[in-house]
């Protein structure tokens, strides 16, 4: 059973204006082409990602893709090795 929220008209206290940190819609457009790859992963890893995907109502492949994209974005481009 969900807990019912009661709202009141009490003062909220001191408020702080937060700078808009969201990207503009044009920055949300995919800029890079996706490439299909085949990869072998441990069954335990896939079980983990499937469990997380189920918990967050998404696809496990999307979680893996986002994890890899995030990791790659953290490496300075000067340190990346080109693969032929």
C-alpha positions, 0 to 999 in steps of 0.5 A: 500500500502506498503512503499518502502524502499530505501537503500543507501551507507551511512556509518552506524556509530560505530558498536557493535559485539553482543555475540551469544545468540541463543541456539544450535540446540540440545538444541531446541529438545523437552526433555519433554513428552507432556501430554494431559489435559482438562481445563475449561477456561473463554470464555473471556480468550479464546477469548483473546488467539484466537485474539492473535493467529489470529494476530500472525498467530498461534494456540491459544492452542500453545500460552496457552501452551507456556505461562504455560511452561514459567510460570512454568520455572520461579518458582525455582524447590525447591518451586514446590509442587509435586502432587500425 
